[in-house]
Amino acid sequence: MPRNWSCNVALAVGMVAVLASSTLADEPSASFKQGNPQWMSVGPLGFGPDGILFVGDPRGAALIAIDTGDRAPATEKRPLEVNDLTSKLAAMMGTRPQQIMIHDLAVHPLSGNVYLSVSRGRGPEAIPALVRLTADGAVEELPLDNLRFARVELPNPPDPNTVERGQALRNESITDIAYADGRVFVAGLSNEEFSSRLIAIPFPFSEDFDGAAIEIYHGAHGRFETRSPIRTFVPYPIADQLHLLAAYTCTPLVKVPVSELKAGAHVRGTTIAELGNRNRPLDMITYTKDGKDFLLLANSNRGVMRIPVEGAAEASGITEPVEGTRGLQYETIEELKGVVQLDKLDEHRAVILVQDDTGAMNVKTIELP
Amino acid sequence: MGQRWLRRLLGSAVGVALLGAPLSAPGREPPGPPEAGVQVRLDPRRGEIVVEGLDPWALEAVQGDHAGPVRWSTWCAILVASADPDLAAADALPMSGSYQAEGATIRFQSKYPLDQPAYEIVLDRALLRAPAALCRPGGETPGREGQNIQETAATGSSRACGEPPLRLRVTAGGAAFPPPSDLPRVTAIFPSGRVLPENLLRFYLHFSVPMSRGFAYRQIHLLDSDGSPIADPFLELDEELWTADGRRLTLLFDPGRIKRGLRPRAEAGPILEAGRRYTLVVEPSWPDAWGRQLDREFRHSFQAGPADEQSPDPTRWAIEVPRAETREKLVVRFPEPLDHALALRLIGVTDVEGRLVAGQAILSDEETRWSFEPEATWTAGDQRLVVGTDLEDLAGNSVGRPFEVDLLEPITGRIRPEQTLVRFRILDPEAKR
């Protein structure tokens, strides 16, 4: 899971926000309740201020903020390595490794501990879990039935019984989340005709939030799309304006200015790259190296893609059919194969979840390329 | 961790030497061999594993010597038993759950369902009634007051002495165990025809017993006529599509390579091409729910025929009408094969009063013949064949709409009925005479 209140965003919104977030350090969880948020599933993760973890519950069509109680800043973040994580989780959860699904990974921005959303089981009866990996190698489960939390339900989610070509649309009610600038952005599907959407929920939660249907031009498919959900996105400032950079299956990369996300709006994202077909984006982060900003995109088809984002501001948008790739260029980091999740540990390193040839999932720490 | 009581324990009376070998203590049978003194019970319904016959003094001492909560998993770890007993992983993490120690009993309440065939209990010998007796006669007891008395995982050495902990096995009772005597195998594949449209949407694989999930896409291959595998023919879903009983898998072809005009098909080509031969192979290493492998490899060969882009039309079906006052079968023949699961679910009969007729339907002749045997005799009059409009042919064309209609574009202004009715008349035998 990309870390979203990165210094990029903080710098973009200026010192006011930095001061505001530090003076409000104790505020965000003040209204939290103790107890069981009634999970139906766990999915996308994202950290907010003060060690608050946002967890998407796609089946429940709800966003849950939890107090991890993990807010002691690490003086030095240690690299994390866990081999064959699925076997370890399976042992703890009393099942076989094949029954473990890891949905997302997020690095706690203060402690450097790694949080994972996990399902025990692959069917509708799957049991959700949140797991913490610490730098000293401990694998711990968070008590899902008794924690400090706040919960908000998303309006008009897909019907739980609607299945399209084998996919329960409800499971895509939340495909990714990210916190930036006092709001949690949620991508996913609604039950409406133009079903792909982005919602911006103020945090601490209020019922009054903005959301917009998102339409994009998909060059590789040669048409506009309104029903295909965003798979992964990151907040990123372009020309001092907060944008979301979002990737779709088959693999358009799109920019959306968050200022356009108004209740009931229909927003057309600008397709700034087509990154090639037969590919599903899995996760992405942004970082700065040698004075340049990069997007690092894990995907189902090739090594991690590194995309310089300096051209994103000027990119005018792809509006006609594309063969192969177009727009922002990428380089494939060949040695980063099988990466399914990634998040920044600090400004120079990332924690990645990698599937090896045997199917085992390993957690590693890498230098950002 | 206190050492005082351990020293007392180790200095206490020596009992009968016990077996260190793993013991089997089946859930619903009399408890394990008495010589161990320890009995293990498993109650999957309550999610509980109970270890009885421990030394009450030792249990009390463990609790008494702890300032905080006892990490019982370091004394009595519960593990999922490996299918191969020799493969007990020394570093396996214990299962999550809560422990309660009382008298001579430790009760483990599992956080997750106890749905595995067998569990292993790794017990520190210090909790046994005669721990000293469990150390090898004359054997070293290194670290008795040293590092082994520290809280190491129970999977390491016992605290009582340098001996490995006692490992016990318990198997699940109830429906989950023992496995059925049927060996796991593929019992049927649908569509069963030898010529299938090149835009075939799905296969159904039926198994004799419930299968493990999470293996489908590694264990199934589609080979072309040279025997070389076709890359990624199937849509790989995180949640494999199984029926609730775990005995039928739905395997969807990648729709991006079926529908015309989508880039995946243009780039990677269609999966099936008319005129060519293919073989679907299921590897025997696919484990069933109990970890047993299929009894043999399964192969199904077929030829691809022309694409089917027509919706099934119930008005073109041939109906063989049964006679009144009999339980003769109502037979419907389709001009093309239909989807096996959907045809059985979405075709029914209503009687003269519009009530659904109870009975048993089967599909045969390569899914082109539907026959229905009613539970009661037919009555004369107008009856209806009720067909759900979601009924599909092999290419996913439904009675309601053909598959090639663009699902990604919004469909507006179309209201489709959920059922199509085909009327037929059962003649009154009196009138016939």
Interface residues (C-beta under 8 A of the other chain):
Chain A: K88 A90 A91 M92 M93 G94 T95 R96 Q98 Q99 M101 R120 G121 R122 G123 P124 A126 I127 V139 E141 E164 R165 G166 Q167 A168 N171 E193 F194 A220 H221 G222 R223 E225 T226 R227 S228 C250 N277 R278 G359
Chain B: I78 L79 V80 A89 A92 L93 P94 M95 S96 S110 K111 Y112 P113 L114 D115 Q116 Y119 S212 R213 G214 F215 R218 L235 L237 D238 E239 E240 L241 W242 T250 L252 P255 G256 G261 L262 R263 P264 E267 A268 L407 L408 E409 P410 T412
